[in-house]
Amino acid sequence: MPELDVDGAVFCFPDGWEASKFDEWTYFRSVMSRIVDPLGRAPHGCDVVALHDGDLWLIEAKDYSHPNAAPPPDLVAVVCEKVVDTLAGLHAGTRDPHPERGVCERAVAATRLFVALRTDLPGAQPGRDKMRRGAAVRTMADYRQKLRRALRRVVNGKIHVVTGRERPAVVPWTVRRADGARGGRPPVR
């Protein structure tokens, strides 16, 4: 079962999945991150690139559950930019030899694209009071609607905005806090 730690959130993918942290790829660090547009901005990739049965998943992880943290007003625009930059990087990555070229080729050949914003908002955690949880759920639904509208011509799978701990699960992978991370608990064995 592949597991990836993204800033203290451990993504657990079922067996048969191929998942990696895009910004840790040699290709991203040596090629993509060195591209700068005329305004001085470098591309930013989604946190996780995952493949399974011809499906490509681009996953962005954001944690706003700690005190004084708030999502930026342009969070949807940030996620959209990361999705587009990641797709451009995957496509460009099919051209030159590098360790991740095979992943790029499989990603470009994927038949469906899914996008997930995995976020922790204040109140979204299981066990919170209904009022705070309701506000978080409405915010997440708003993000999902805006992402769908913005990416409708690119994404032919679903767009999810999740905590990764929903019951029942709405995505085929789960998320838990890393041991030692804020609020983290060792996994139940």
N, CA, C and O of each residue as an XYZ file, in Angstrom:
756
protein
N       0.850     -1.174      0.000
C       0.000      0.000      0.000
C       0.901      1.244      0.000
O       1.572      1.518      0.995
N       0.919      1.994     -1.104
C       1.757      3.199     -1.134
C       1.263      4.258     -0.146
O       0.066      4.531     -0.046
N       2.217      4.845      0.581
C       1.909      5.936      1.498
C       2.836      7.106      1.216
O       4.031      6.924      0.982
N       2.276      8.305      1.243
C       3.052      9.524      1.016
C       2.763     10.512      2.132
O       1.602     10.766      2.450
N       3.804     11.068      2.727
C       3.648     12.101      3.740
C       3.765     13.454      3.054
O       4.820     13.802      2.523
N       2.680     14.212      3.068
C       2.659     15.553      2.486
C       2.392     16.534      3.630
O       1.249     16.727      4.044
N       3.445     17.138      4.122
C       3.333     18.134      5.193
C       2.561     17.623      6.405
O       1.726     18.342      6.955
N       2.831     16.395      6.824
C       2.192     15.844      8.014
C       0.894     15.105      7.763
O       0.339     14.505      8.684
N       0.397     15.133      6.536
C      -0.784     14.357      6.162
C      -0.301     13.151      5.364
O       0.338     13.298      4.322
N      -0.612     11.967      5.861
C      -0.158     10.740      5.196
C      -1.284     10.223      4.312
O      -2.350      9.845      4.798
N      -1.030     10.211      3.007
C      -1.978      9.691      2.025
C      -1.714      8.196      1.883
O      -0.580      7.777      1.649
N      -2.762      7.401      2.026
C      -2.660      5.943      1.944
C      -3.453      5.478      0.722
O      -4.677      5.599      0.677
N      -2.745      4.951     -0.253
C      -3.364      4.495     -1.495
C      -3.474      2.977     -1.480
O      -2.597      2.297     -0.947
N      -4.540      2.443     -2.058
C      -4.690      0.989     -2.116
C      -3.580      0.340     -2.953
O      -2.916      1.006     -3.748
N      -3.396     -0.944     -2.762
C      -2.437     -1.691     -3.578
C      -2.788     -1.524     -5.048
O      -3.962     -1.441     -5.407
N      -1.783     -1.477     -5.885
C      -1.995     -1.326     -7.324
C      -1.945      0.121     -7.783
O      -1.952      0.386     -8.985
N      -1.893      1.056     -6.851
C      -1.789      2.473     -7.206
C      -0.323      2.861     -7.317
O       0.535      2.321     -6.619
N      -0.057      3.796     -8.196
C       1.265      4.398     -8.334
C       1.098      5.859     -7.924
O       0.355      6.601     -8.566
N       1.780      6.274     -6.864
C       1.616      7.641     -6.363
C       2.969      8.210     -5.963
O       3.811      7.511     -5.400
N       3.162      9.492     -6.263
C       4.412     10.148     -5.897
C       4.179     11.639     -5.694
O       3.182     12.206     -6.142
N       5.136     12.252     -5.003
C       5.076     13.684     -4.745
C       5.750     14.406     -5.919
O       6.964     14.322     -6.101
N       4.948     15.108     -6.700
C       5.408     15.734     -7.934
C       6.573     16.693     -7.701
O       7.533     16.701     -8.472
N       6.495     17.494     -6.649
C       7.550     18.488     -6.442
C       8.857     17.891     -5.938
O       9.840     18.615     -5.780
N       8.890     16.578     -5.680
C      10.139     15.917     -5.302
C      10.777     15.176     -6.475
O      11.861     14.607     -6.341
N      10.098     15.186     -7.625
C      10.671     14.540     -8.796
C      11.958     15.260     -9.217
O      12.058     16.483     -9.122
N      12.918     14.494     -9.674
C      14.133     15.067    -10.226
C      13.776     15.992    -11.387
O      14.333     17.082    -11.509
N      12.863     15.564    -12.223
C      12.455     16.366    -13.385
C      11.857     17.703    -12.958
O      12.179     18.737    -13.542
N      10.998     17.693    -11.957
C      10.394     18.940    -11.499
C      11.468     19.876    -10.956
O      11.479     21.065    -11.278
N      12.364     19.348    -10.140
C      13.390     20.191     -9.516
C      14.435     20.693    -10.507
O      14.897     21.828    -10.397
N      14.804     19.866    -11.461
C      15.887     20.274    -12.367
C      15.398     20.998    -13.612
O      16.171     21.731    -14.230
N      14.145     20.817    -14.000
C      13.643     21.442    -15.226
C      12.481     22.385    -14.943
O      12.580     23.587    -15.188
N      11.383     21.844    -14.430
C      10.159     22.640    -14.286
C      10.320     23.836    -13.350
O       9.852     24.932    -13.662
N      10.971     23.637    -12.215
C      11.065     24.722    -11.235
C      11.982     25.846    -11.697
O      12.005     26.920    -11.094
N      12.732     25.605    -12.754
C      13.653     26.637    -13.266
C      13.040     27.491    -14.370
O      13.649     28.461    -14.819
N      11.844     27.133    -14.803
C      11.150     27.926    -15.814
C      10.526     29.123    -15.118
O       9.865     28.971    -14.091
N      10.728     30.298    -15.666
C      10.159     31.504    -15.077
C       9.459     32.287    -16.177
O      10.030     32.533    -17.239
N       8.204     32.680    -15.909
C       7.466     33.454    -16.903
C       7.918     34.922    -16.864
O       8.697     35.301    -15.989
N       7.442     35.742    -17.795
C       7.879     37.147    -17.841
C       7.571     37.942    -16.563
O       8.171     38.991    -16.328
N       6.649     37.451    -15.749
C       6.338     38.135    -14.493
C       7.169     37.606    -13.327
O       6.990     38.030    -12.185
N       8.082     36.673    -13.625
C       8.956     36.130    -12.599
C       8.376     34.976    -11.803
O       8.908     34.622    -10.751
N       7.290     34.382    -12.290
C       6.654     33.271    -11.579
C       7.116     31.929    -12.130
O       7.185     31.732    -13.343
N       7.426     31.024    -11.237
C       7.798     29.662    -11.627
C       6.559     28.777    -11.542
O       5.635     29.085    -10.789
N       6.526     27.686    -12.297
C       5.379     26.772    -12.209
C       5.303     26.112    -10.834
O       6.318     25.909    -10.168
N       4.104     25.791    -10.434
C       3.864     25.073     -9.189
C       3.060     23.835     -9.520
O       2.102     23.894    -10.291
N       3.448     22.722     -8.942
C       2.728     21.494     -9.226
C       1.832     21.074     -8.091
O       1.989     21.523     -6.955
N       0.892     20.210     -8.406
C       0.057     19.605     -7.375
C       0.952     18.745     -6.486
O       2.018     18.303     -6.916
N       0.525     18.510     -5.260
C       1.345     17.759     -4.314
C       1.534     16.308     -4.708
O       2.630     15.765     -4.570
N       0.466     15.668     -5.202
C       0.519     14.233     -5.487
C       0.025     13.965     -6.899
O      -0.993     14.500     -7.337
N       0.773     13.126     -7.593
C       0.352     12.582     -8.883
C       0.140     11.090     -8.646
O       1.057     10.384     -8.225
N      -1.074     10.617     -8.918
C      -1.394      9.205     -8.685
C      -2.033      8.611     -9.930
O      -2.819      9.264    -10.617
N      -1.684      7.369    -10.204
C      -2.214      6.641    -11.361
C      -2.799      5.310    -10.915
O      -2.249      4.622    -10.055
N      -3.949      4.963    -11.533
C      -4.546      3.666    -11.259
C      -5.524      3.327    -12.381
O      -6.433      4.103    -12.676
N      -5.335      2.179    -12.995
C      -6.246      1.668    -14.029
C      -6.581      2.709    -15.095
O      -7.748      2.872    -15.449
N      -5.590      3.402    -15.602
C      -5.814      4.381    -16.666
C      -6.374      5.703    -16.198
O      -6.704      6.554    -17.023
N      -6.491      5.903    -14.886
C      -6.962      7.170    -14.341
C      -5.792      7.951    -13.758
O      -4.901      7.379    -13.130
N      -5.805      9.246    -13.970
C      -4.805     10.145    -13.398
C      -5.488     10.975    -12.321
O      -6.540     11.567    -12.559
N      -4.893     11.016    -11.149
C      -5.369     11.839    -10.038
C      -4.325     12.898     -9.734
O      -3.159     12.576     -9.509
N      -4.737     14.162     -9.726
C      -3.887     15.262     -9.271
C      -4.468     15.724     -7.942
O      -5.627     16.130     -7.871
N      -3.664     15.660     -6.900
C      -4.147     15.936     -5.551
C      -3.348     17.082     -4.945
O      -2.118     17.053     -4.911
N      -4.065     18.082     -4.470
C      -3.449     19.211     -3.772
C      -3.868     19.133     -2.316
O      -5.050     18.964     -2.017
N      -2.906     19.256     -1.404
C      -3.178     19.158      0.032
C      -2.979     20.513      0.702
O      -1.945     21.159      0.534
N      -3.980     20.930      1.458
C      -3.918     22.189      2.201
C      -4.444     21.952      3.613
O      -5.465     21.290      3.798
N      -3.742     22.497      4.608
C      -4.153     22.339      5.995
C      -4.315     23.713      6.642
O      -3.342     24.439      6.850
N      -5.552     24.047      6.951
C      -5.854     25.320      7.612
C      -6.482     25.082      8.981
O      -7.207     25.937      9.490
N      -6.206     23.933      9.573
C      -6.852     23.584     10.838
C      -6.144     24.174     12.054
O      -6.708     24.163     13.148
N      -4.940     24.682     11.897
C      -4.234     25.224     13.056
C      -4.686     26.666     13.356
O      -5.195     27.355     12.472
N      -4.501     27.107     14.590
C      -4.964     28.442     14.980
C      -4.376     29.535     14.083
O      -3.219     29.467     13.669
N      -5.181     30.516     13.803
C      -4.799     31.683     13.001
C      -4.543     31.370     11.534
O      -4.080     32.241     10.798
N      -4.827     30.168     11.095
C      -4.657     29.824      9.677
C      -5.988     30.029      8.973
O      -7.045     29.683      9.500
N      -5.921     30.589      7.793
C      -7.139     30.792      7.003
C      -6.810     30.558      5.534
O      -5.738     30.941      5.067
N      -7.715     29.941      4.818
C      -7.475     29.750      3.390
C      -7.373     31.102      2.692
O      -8.095     32.035      3.044
N      -6.493     31.217      1.717
C      -6.419     32.476      0.977
C      -7.694     32.688      0.168
O      -8.348     31.720     -0.218
N      -8.052     33.936     -0.090
C      -9.282     34.182     -0.851
C      -9.224     33.627     -2.274
O     -10.260     33.391     -2.896
N      -8.011     33.419     -2.785
C      -7.851     32.909     -4.149
C      -7.467     31.427     -4.182
O      -6.790     30.992     -5.114
N      -7.887     30.647     -3.183
C      -7.498     29.238     -3.109
C      -7.881     28.470     -4.369
O      -7.090     27.662     -4.855
N      -9.056     28.700     -4.898
C      -9.489     27.986     -6.108
C      -8.560     28.333     -7.273
O      -8.183     27.447     -8.039
N      -8.192     29.590     -7.416
C      -7.274     29.993     -8.487
C      -5.907     29.344     -8.304
O      -5.280     28.938     -9.283
N      -5.441     29.242     -7.065
C      -4.153     28.603     -6.784
C      -4.196     27.134     -7.195
O      -3.269     26.640     -7.836
N      -5.266     26.440     -6.829
C      -5.390     25.021     -7.171
C      -5.489     24.845     -8.687
O      -4.856     23.950     -9.246
N      -6.272     25.686     -9.351
C      -6.394     25.598    -10.814
C      -5.041     25.795    -11.491
O      -4.696     25.069    -12.424
N      -4.287     26.766    -11.022
C      -2.960     27.019    -11.592
C      -2.052     25.812    -11.393
O      -1.303     25.446    -12.299
N      -2.109     25.192    -10.223
C      -1.282     24.018     -9.966
C      -1.691     22.846    -10.854
O      -0.831     22.102    -11.326
N      -2.991     22.673    -11.087
C      -3.467     21.600    -11.964
C      -2.917     21.811    -13.376
O      -2.373     20.885    -13.979
N      -3.058     23.015    -13.893
C      -2.600     23.308    -15.258
C      -1.081     23.179    -15.349
O      -0.570     22.616    -16.317
N      -0.351     23.692    -14.358
C       1.111     23.563    -14.366
C       1.545     22.102    -14.298
O       2.506     21.705    -14.957
N       0.837     21.304    -13.501
C       1.182     19.886    -13.400
C       0.924     19.172    -14.721
O       1.747     18.375    -15.170
N      -0.210     19.454    -15.339
C      -0.502     18.837    -16.642
C       0.540     19.227    -17.680
O       0.978     18.386    -18.465
N       0.939     20.490    -17.691
C       1.987     20.936    -18.630
C       3.299     20.214    -18.333
O       3.992     19.782    -19.255
N       3.639     20.082    -17.064
C       4.868     19.381    -16.692
C       4.850     17.917    -17.067
O       5.856     17.376    -17.526
N       3.707     17.270    -16.874
C       3.598     15.863    -17.244
C       3.745     15.690    -18.755
O       4.425     14.775    -19.220
N       3.105     16.570    -19.509
C       3.205     16.480    -20.964
C       4.639     16.746    -21.430
O       5.179     15.987    -22.235
N       5.250     17.809    -20.933
C       6.631     18.130    -21.319
C       7.586     17.027    -20.879
O       8.600     16.782    -21.532
N       7.264     16.366    -19.776
C       8.127     15.319    -19.244
C       8.177     14.052    -20.069
O       8.970     13.158    -19.775
N       7.347     13.953    -21.097
C       7.380     12.759    -21.958
C       8.500     12.845    -22.988
O       8.774     11.864    -23.679
N       9.146     13.991    -23.101
C      10.078     14.225    -24.197
C      11.523     13.838    -23.926
O      12.175     13.260    -24.795
N      12.030     14.139    -22.757
C      13.449     13.919    -22.461
C      13.632     12.749    -21.499
O      12.740     12.445    -20.707
N      14.794     12.091    -21.571
C      15.032     11.000    -20.622
C      15.263     11.546    -19.207
O      16.074     12.451    -19.012
N      14.559     11.000    -18.244
C      14.730     11.329    -16.830
C      14.027     10.240    -16.033
O      13.248      9.477    -16.605
N      14.278     10.144    -14.729
C      13.724      9.028    -13.945
C      12.197      8.929    -13.941
O      11.655      7.834    -13.786
N      11.495     10.051    -14.107
C      10.035     10.037    -14.033
C       9.353      9.995    -15.399
O       8.133     10.137    -15.483
N      10.112      9.806    -16.451
C       9.528      9.844    -17.800
C       8.402      8.826    -17.974
O       7.375      9.141    -18.575
N       8.581      7.616    -17.458
C       7.541      6.594    -17.577
C       6.237      7.009    -16.910
O       5.155      6.751    -17.437
N       6.342      7.649    -15.756
C       5.139      8.137    -15.067
C       4.471      9.211    -15.922
O       3.249      9.227    -16.064
N       5.277     10.106    -16.487
C       4.727     11.152    -17.362
C       3.996     10.534    -18.549
O       2.902     10.974    -18.902
N       4.588      9.528    -19.159
C       3.955      8.887    -20.315
C       2.639      8.222    -19.926
O       1.649      8.328    -20.651
N       2.625      7.536    -18.785
C       1.383      6.893    -18.341
C       0.325      7.939    -17.971
O      -0.865      7.740    -18.217
N       0.766      9.044    -17.383
C      -0.175     10.111    -17.003
C      -0.800     10.750    -18.242
O      -2.006     10.995    -18.277
N       0.016     11.015    -19.248
C      -0.499     11.632    -20.472
C      -1.434     10.667    -21.215
O      -2.363     11.099    -21.896
N      -1.185      9.372    -21.080
C      -2.029      8.371    -21.736
C      -3.296      8.057    -20.940
O      -4.147      7.308    -21.420
N      -3.439      8.608    -19.744
C      -4.612      8.319    -18.903
C      -5.892      8.707    -19.635
O      -5.932      9.692    -20.373
N      -6.933      7.911    -19.415
C      -8.207      8.183    -20.082
C      -9.102      9.123    -19.294
O      -9.963      9.794    -19.863
N      -8.896      9.172    -17.968
C      -9.696     10.088    -17.155
C      -8.790     10.854    -16.198
O      -7.794     10.331    -15.698
N      -9.163     12.101    -15.959
C      -8.446     12.963    -15.024
C      -9.370     13.308    -13.862
O     -10.485     13.794    -14.055
N      -8.888     13.047    -12.665
C      -9.586     13.429    -11.438
C      -8.734     14.460    -10.713
O      -7.507     14.370    -10.716
N      -9.378     15.431    -10.097
C      -8.682     16.436     -9.297
C      -9.273     16.400     -7.905
O     -10.491     16.349     -7.733
N      -8.392     16.428     -6.904
C      -8.855     16.455     -5.518
C      -8.117     17.539     -4.746
O      -6.889     17.617     -4.772
N      -8.886     18.364     -4.064
C      -8.336     19.287     -3.082
C      -8.609     18.638     -1.738
O      -9.755     18.536     -1.299
N      -7.548     18.206     -1.101
C      -7.666     17.592      0.224
C      -7.336     18.698      1.218
O      -6.207     19.186      1.271
N      -8.333     19.085      2.003
C      -8.129     20.220      2.892
C      -8.641     19.952      4.291
O      -9.615     19.226      4.494
N      -7.963     20.554      5.245
C      -8.452     20.586      6.616
C      -8.817     22.023      6.915
O      -7.955     22.900      6.968
N     -10.092     22.253      7.107
C     -10.587     23.568      7.497
C     -10.975     23.520      8.967
O     -11.332     22.456      9.472
N     -10.913     24.643      9.659
C     -11.382     24.629     11.047
C     -12.822     24.119     11.103
O     -13.701     24.632     10.411
N     -13.044     23.118     11.924
C     -14.383     22.556     12.078
C     -14.677     21.378     11.180
O     -15.692     20.709     11.376
N     -13.828     21.093     10.195
C     -14.107     19.999      9.268
C     -13.721     18.634      9.829
O     -14.098     17.604      9.271
N     -12.983     18.622     10.910
C     -12.511     17.361     11.465
C     -13.660     16.586     12.099
O     -14.592     17.178     12.644
N     -13.590     15.266     12.024
C     -14.637     14.453     12.653
C     -14.727     14.774     14.138
O     -13.714     15.014     14.795
N     -15.941     14.775     14.654
C     -16.140     15.012     16.073
C     -16.320     16.477     16.452
O     -16.493     16.781     17.632
N     -16.284     17.384     15.495
C     -16.486     18.806     15.808
C     -17.972     19.087     15.973
O     -18.821     18.304     15.550
N     -18.269     20.232     16.603
C     -19.680     20.563     16.789
C     -20.341     20.818     15.440
O     -19.680     21.191     14.470
N     -21.656     20.611     15.392
C     -22.392     20.656     14.125
C     -22.322     22.015     13.444
O     -22.271     22.086     12.216
N     -22.317     23.093     14.218
C     -22.298     24.425     13.625
C     -20.987     24.670     12.867
O     -21.001     25.115     11.719
N     -19.868     24.377     13.513
C     -18.561     24.574     12.854
C     -18.399     23.613     11.685
O     -17.892     23.985     10.626
N     -18.831     22.386     11.886
C     -18.707     21.400     10.809
C     -19.570     21.805      9.614
O     -19.147     21.653      8.468
N     -20.775     22.320      9.871
C     -21.646     22.757      8.786
C     -21.031     23.886      7.972
O     -21.142     23.893      6.746
N     -20.385     24.839      8.633
C     -19.730     25.937      7.926
C     -18.581     25.416      7.062
O     -18.395     25.867      5.932
N     -17.816     24.467      7.595
C     -16.708     23.891      6.829
C     -17.221     23.121      5.619
O     -16.650     23.213      4.532
N     -18.287     22.370      5.805
C     -18.863     21.589      4.701
C     -19.374     22.523      3.602
O     -19.185     22.238      2.420
N     -20.004     23.612      3.967
C     -20.483     24.589      2.965
C     -19.314     25.212      2.209
O     -19.381     25.393      0.993
N     -18.244     25.540      2.930
C     -17.060     26.114      2.282
C     -16.459     25.120      1.299
O     -16.083     25.491      0.187
N     -16.370     23.859      1.706
C     -15.814     22.838      0.820
C     -16.693     22.637     -0.413
O     -16.176     22.437     -1.512
N     -18.005     22.688     -0.244
C     -18.922     22.557     -1.388
C     -18.752     23.742     -2.338
O     -18.816     23.574     -3.556
N     -18.539     24.927     -1.791
C     -18.302     26.113     -2.609
C     -17.011     25.965     -3.414
O     -16.976     26.289     -4.601
N     -15.958     25.477     -2.770
C     -14.694     25.227     -3.491
C     -14.914     24.233     -4.630
O     -14.437     24.440     -5.746
N     -15.642     23.151     -4.338
C     -15.873     22.123     -5.359
C     -16.614     22.711     -6.559
O     -16.252     22.443     -7.705
N     -17.641     23.504     -6.300
C     -18.408     24.108     -7.385
C     -17.533     25.045     -8.218
O     -17.599     25.014     -9.447
N     -16.728     25.863     -7.579
C     -15.855     26.797     -8.301
C     -14.778     26.058     -9.088
O     -14.448     26.448    -10.207
N     -14.231     24.993     -8.508
C     -13.235     24.199     -9.234
C     -13.865     23.517    -10.445
O     -13.263     23.482    -11.518
N     -15.065     22.979    -10.283
C     -15.755     22.344    -11.412
C     -15.963     23.337    -12.545
O     -15.729     23.024    -13.712
N     -16.402     24.529    -12.188
C     -16.644     25.559    -13.196
C     -15.334     25.936    -13.906
O     -15.300     26.051    -15.131
N     -14.277     26.123    -13.144
C     -13.006     26.573    -13.708
C     -12.306     25.495    -14.535
O     -11.639     25.808    -15.521
N     -12.452     24.237    -14.144
C     -11.706     23.156    -14.797
C     -12.568     22.255    -15.675
O     -12.117     21.191    -16.097
N     -13.794     22.666    -15.953
C     -14.732     21.787    -16.663
C     -14.239     21.360    -18.045
O     -14.616     20.286    -18.512
N     -13.435     22.139    -18.695
C     -12.952     21.775    -20.035
C     -11.705     20.890    -19.987
O     -11.258     20.388    -21.018
N     -11.150     20.703    -18.797
C      -9.921     19.933    -18.642
C     -10.177     18.592    -17.961
O      -9.622     17.571    -18.366
N     -11.012     18.595    -16.932
C     -11.233     17.411    -16.104
C     -12.430     16.626    -16.636
O     -13.543     17.147    -16.706
N     -12.191     15.363    -17.010
C     -13.298     14.525    -17.474
C     -13.700     13.481    -16.441
O     -14.631     12.709    -16.669
N     -13.013     13.451    -15.318
C     -13.417     12.623    -14.173
C     -14.156     13.534    -13.202
O     -14.835     14.471    -13.621
N     -14.029     13.269    -11.934
C     -14.698     14.095    -10.938
C     -13.704     15.031    -10.255
O     -12.495     14.802    -10.252
N     -14.255     16.076     -9.686
C     -13.481     16.979     -8.843
C     -13.995     16.779     -7.424
O     -15.196     16.852     -7.164
N     -13.064     16.527     -6.513
C     -13.418     16.274     -5.124
C     -12.772     17.331     -4.235
O     -11.640     17.751     -4.476
N     -13.491     17.749     -3.219
C     -12.923     18.556     -2.144
C     -13.246     17.785     -0.876
O     -14.408     17.680     -0.482
N     -12.208     17.244     -0.236
C     -12.402     16.286      0.851
C     -11.430     16.534      1.995
O     -10.433     17.239      1.842
N     -11.738     15.945      3.140
C     -10.767     15.895      4.224
C      -9.936     14.623      4.101
O      -8.829     14.542      4.634
N     -10.478     13.625      3.392
C      -9.813     12.336      3.274
C     -10.194     11.382      4.386
O      -9.733     10.242      4.430
N     -11.050     11.865      5.295
C     -11.482     11.029      6.419
C     -13.000     10.863      6.434
O     -13.572     10.488      7.458
N     -13.647     11.137      5.321
C     -15.107     11.016      5.257
C     -15.513      9.558      5.421
O     -14.807      8.644      4.996
N     -16.640      9.370      6.031
C     -17.226      8.047      6.177
C     -18.652      8.118      5.682
O     -19.454      8.849      6.264
N     -19.006      7.393      4.636
C     -18.138      6.535      3.847
C     -17.194      7.368      2.981
O     -17.453      8.538      2.697
N     -16.118      6.749      2.578
C     -15.103      7.431      1.782
C     -15.675      7.855      0.429
O     -16.447      7.121     -0.187
N     -15.289      9.040     -0.019
C     -15.730      9.526     -1.331
C     -14.601      9.474     -2.353
O     -14.819      9.714     -3.540
N     -13.399      9.160     -1.888
C     -12.254      8.975     -2.780
C     -11.635      7.616     -2.446
O     -11.825      7.114     -1.339
N     -10.907      7.020     -3.374
C     -10.399      5.664     -3.135
C      -9.149      5.588     -2.262
O      -8.567      4.512     -2.126
N      -8.727      6.690     -1.674
C      -7.564      6.723     -0.792
C      -7.970      7.406      0.507
O      -9.007      8.064      0.580
N      -7.140      7.242      1.526
C      -7.437      7.850      2.820
C      -6.279      8.747      3.239
O      -5.201      8.729      2.645
N      -6.539      9.533      4.281
C      -5.517     10.427      4.826
C      -5.559     10.315      6.340
O      -6.630     10.255      6.944
N      -4.380     10.286      6.945
C      -4.270     10.336      8.400
C      -3.128     11.277      8.745
O      -2.286     11.577      7.898
N      -3.100     11.737      9.976
C      -2.002     12.574     10.453
C      -0.768     11.716     10.653
O      -0.857     10.584     11.130
N       0.380     12.259     10.288
C       1.638     11.551     10.506
C       1.940     11.493     11.995
O       1.554     12.391     12.745
N       2.619     10.453     12.422
C       3.059     10.369     13.814
C       3.891     11.606     14.119
O       4.787     11.967     13.357
N       3.593     12.241     15.219
C       4.340     13.430     15.603
C       3.842     14.709     14.963
O       4.257     15.795     15.366
N       2.965     14.613     13.977
C       2.403     15.822     13.362
C       1.345     16.384     14.298
O       0.837     15.681     15.171
N       1.024     17.625     14.115
C       0.022     18.292     14.954
C      -1.249     17.438     14.973
O      -1.874     17.232     13.933
N      -1.621     16.955     16.124
C      -2.841     16.152     16.254
C      -2.683     14.737     15.752
O      -3.665     13.999     15.675
N      -1.466     14.338     15.407
C      -1.263     13.014     14.843
C      -1.338     11.920     15.893
O      -0.970     12.120     17.051
N      -1.820     10.767     15.471
C      -1.886      9.603     16.334
C      -1.300      8.438     15.557
O      -1.444      8.357     14.337
N      -0.653      7.554     16.256
C      -0.157      6.366     15.549
C      -1.328      5.595     14.951
O      -2.416      5.588     15.528
N      -1.125      4.943     13.803
C      -2.208      4.174     13.190
C      -2.624      3.020     14.096
O      -1.803      2.464     14.826
N      -3.903      2.669     14.041
C      -4.415      1.523     14.789
C      -3.943      0.262     14.102
O      -4.074      0.134     12.884
N      -3.409     -0.651     14.843
C      -2.890     -1.879     14.244
C      -3.813     -3.036     14.493
O      -3.534     -4.153     14.060
